Amino acid sequence: MDKNFRVRLVCGIGMFVVALVALYTFDGIPFKVIYSLFAVVSAIELISFFWRKISFFHVVLALFEILFLIFSSIWVGKIDINHFWYIILGVCGYDIFAYLLGKAFGGKVFKKSRPFPHISKNKTWEGTFLGLLMSFLMCLILMLARGAFDTEWIYLFCGPLALMGDLYESFLKRKFKVKDSNEIVVKNIVFQKLEYVVGGTGGHGGFLDRIDSTAFTATILLLISIL
């Protein structure tokens, strides 16, 4: 099994178990606290990018990402367990299946073409499409099982929103010229132990890489609910 996918899978299952236990055992409060802590550490990672190069454009880019982290924490704090399942299935489902199916079928239909060559060169058309399809189907099945299509259809867009969040963070890292969001912070011994939990020490990325899609998706859903 590919090491990169193995890290994603282990981290995804671990976060899923934590969320499951927290949501069902403690009314979701522990998970919401954990997510907020993830958001805080992600913000620290993001701010650390500035030591590379400071400019007005970079400040604006980082400000948007920090707003995503803040608004997503607000959204996670206000939702109930039923709506959170859409995030688990839609966002995490897209991320895992896009990577797994992209590795399995990437280049089989579109030989050399990449959908986002200048932002995320490893993404394939096959993986992106199949990841979005799996995300859509899983959310749709849950929605129909709950009989809530009329009121919760907006969650069908979790997959595309997750993709946009992932691309935005990839764009950030390219602009700041860092490979992974833990590239600077992981050198600090305090964060090194925390980064190991989410696979950061293996060069796979840090906390921001773990919740970038969720942060963007939750922000958009919060804004829609307000409107």
C-alpha positions in Angstrom: 0.0 0.0 0.0 1.3 3.5 -0.9 2.7 5.2 2.2 1.0 8.5 1.4 -2.4 6.8 1.2 -1.6 4.7 4.3 -1.1 7.9 6.3 -4.3 9.4 4.9 -6.3 6.3 5.8 -4.9 5.9 9.3 -5.4 9.6 10.1 -8.9 9.6 8.6 -9.9 6.5 10.5 -8.4 8.0 13.7 -10.2 11.3 13.3 -13.4 9.5 12.4 -13.3 7.4 15.6 -12.6 10.5 17.8 -15.5 12.3 16.2 -17.8 9.3 16.5 -17.0 8.8 20.2 -17.2 12.5 21.0 -20.5 13.0 19.1 -22.3 10.1 20.6 -20.8 10.1 24.1 -20.5 13.7 25.0 -23.0 15.5 22.8 -20.3 16.5 20.4 -18.6 19.0 22.8 -15.2 17.2 22.9 -15.0 16.9 19.1 -15.9 20.6 18.7 -13.1 21.5 21.2 -10.7 19.2 19.3 -11.7 20.7 15.9 -11.1 24.2 17.4 -7.7 23.2 18.6 -6.9 21.9 15.2 -8.0 25.2 13.7 -5.8 27.1 16.1 -2.7 25.0 15.3 -3.5 25.3 11.6 -3.6 29.1 12.0 -0.2 29.0 13.7 1.1 26.9 10.7 -0.3 29.4 8.3 1.2 32.4 10.1 4.5 30.7 10.1 4.5 30.9 6.3 5.0 34.6 6.5 8.5 34.3 7.7 9.4 33.1 4.2 8.0 36.2 2.3 5.7 39.0 3.4 3.6 40.9 0.9 0.2 42.5 0.7 -1.0 39.7 -1.6 0.2 37.0 0.8 -1.5 38.7 3.7 -4.8 38.7 1.9 -4.4 35.0 0.9 -3.6 34.0 4.5 -6.4 36.2 5.9 -9.0 34.3 3.8 -7.7 31.0 5.1 -7.8 32.2 8.7 -11.4 33.3 8.2 -12.2 29.9 6.8 -10.7 28.4 10.0 -12.7 30.7 12.3 -16.0 30.4 10.4 -15.7 26.6 10.2 -15.2 26.4 13.9 -18.3 28.4 14.4 -20.2 26.1 12.1 -18.9 23.0 13.7 -20.0 24.4 17.1 -23.6 25.0 16.0 -24.5 21.9 14.0 -26.0 18.6 15.2 -24.7 15.1 14.7 -27.0 14.4 11.7 -25.5 17.3 9.7 -22.0 16.5 10.7 -22.3 13.1 9.0 -22.5 14.9 5.7 -19.1 16.4 6.3 -17.7 13.0 7.2 -19.1 11.4 4.1 -18.8 14.3 1.7 -15.5 15.8 2.6 -13.5 12.9 3.9 -15.1 10.6 1.3 -14.0 12.8 -1.5 -10.4 13.1 -0.1 -9.9 9.4 0.4 -11.6 8.2 -2.8 -10.1 10.8 -5.0 -6.6 9.8 -3.8 -7.3 6.0 -3.9 -9.1 5.9 -7.2 -6.8 8.4 -8.7 -3.9 6.1 -7.9 -5.7 3.1 -9.3 -7.2 4.7 -12.5 -5.3 7.9 -13.1 -4.1 8.2 -16.7 -6.3 5.3 -17.9 -8.7 7.6 -19.7 -6.9 10.9 -19.9 -3.3 9.8 -20.6 -1.4 13.0 -19.9 -3.9 15.7 -19.0 -4.1 17.0 -15.4 -7.1 19.1 -14.2 -5.0 21.5 -12.1 -1.3 21.3 -13.3 -0.2 24.6 -11.9 -1.8 24.2 -8.4 -1.9 20.5 -7.6 0.0 18.6 -10.3 -0.7 15.2 -8.7 -4.4 15.3 -9.2 -5.9 13.4 -12.1 -9.1 13.8 -14.0 -10.1 10.2 -13.1 -9.4 10.6 -9.4 -11.1 14.0 -9.2 -14.3 12.9 -11.0 -14.6 9.5 -9.1 -13.9 11.2 -5.8 -16.7 13.8 -6.4 -19.0 11.0 -7.6 -18.4 8.9 -4.5 -18.9 11.9 -2.3 -22.2 12.8 -4.0 -23.5 9.3 -3.8 -22.7 8.8 -0.1 -24.3 12.1 0.8 -27.3 11.3 -1.4 -27.8 7.9 0.2 -27.7 9.4 3.7 -30.1 12.1 2.6 -32.6 9.8 1.1 -32.4 7.4 4.2 -33.2 10.4 6.4 -36.0 11.5 4.1 -34.5 15.0 4.1 -33.7 15.7 0.5 -35.9 18.8 0.3 -34.2 20.6 3.2 -30.7 19.2 3.1 -29.9 19.0 -0.6 -27.2 21.7 -0.2 -24.9 19.0 1.4 -24.6 17.4 -2.0 -22.1 20.1 -2.8 -19.7 18.9 0.0 -17.5 17.2 -2.5 -17.0 20.1 -4.9 -16.5 22.5 -1.9 -13.9 20.1 -0.4 -12.1 20.1 -3.7 -12.1 23.9 -3.8 -10.8 24.1 -0.2 -8.0 21.6 -1.0 -7.0 23.6 -4.1 -7.0 26.9 -2.2 -4.6 25.5 0.3 -2.4 24.0 -2.4 -2.4 27.5 -4.1 -1.4 29.0 -0.8 1.5 26.7 -0.3 2.8 27.3 -3.9 2.6 31.1 -3.3 4.5 30.8 0.0 6.9 28.2 -1.6 6.4 25.5 1.0 5.7 21.8 0.3 3.7 21.0 3.4 2.0 23.1 6.0 4.2 21.6 8.7 7.4 22.4 6.9 8.4 25.2 9.4 6.4 24.4 12.5 7.4 20.7 12.6 11.0 21.9 13.5 9.6 23.1 16.8 9.8 20.2 19.3 6.5 21.2 20.9 4.6 20.7 17.6 6.7 17.9 16.4 5.0 15.4 18.6 1.6 16.7 17.6 2.5 16.6 13.9 3.5 13.0 14.2 -0.1 12.1 15.2 -1.4 13.3 11.8 1.5 12.0 9.7 3.2 15.4 9.5 6.7 14.1 10.2 6.6 11.9 7.1 6.4 14.9 4.8 2.7 14.5 4.2 1.6 17.8 5.7 0.4 19.3 8.9 -2.8 20.1 10.6 -3.8 22.7 7.9 -3.5 19.9 5.3 -6.0 17.8 7.4 -8.8 20.3 7.7 -8.4 22.7 4.7 -11.3 21.1 2.8 -13.5 20.9 5.9 -12.7 24.6 6.8 -13.7 25.8 3.3 -16.8 23.6 3.1 -18.0 24.5 6.6 -17.5 28.2 5.9 -19.6 28.2 2.8 -22.3 26.1 4.5 -22.3 28.6 7.4 -22.7 31.6 5.1 -25.6 29.8 3.2 -27.3 29.0 6.5 -27.0 32.7 7.6 -28.4 33.9 4.2 
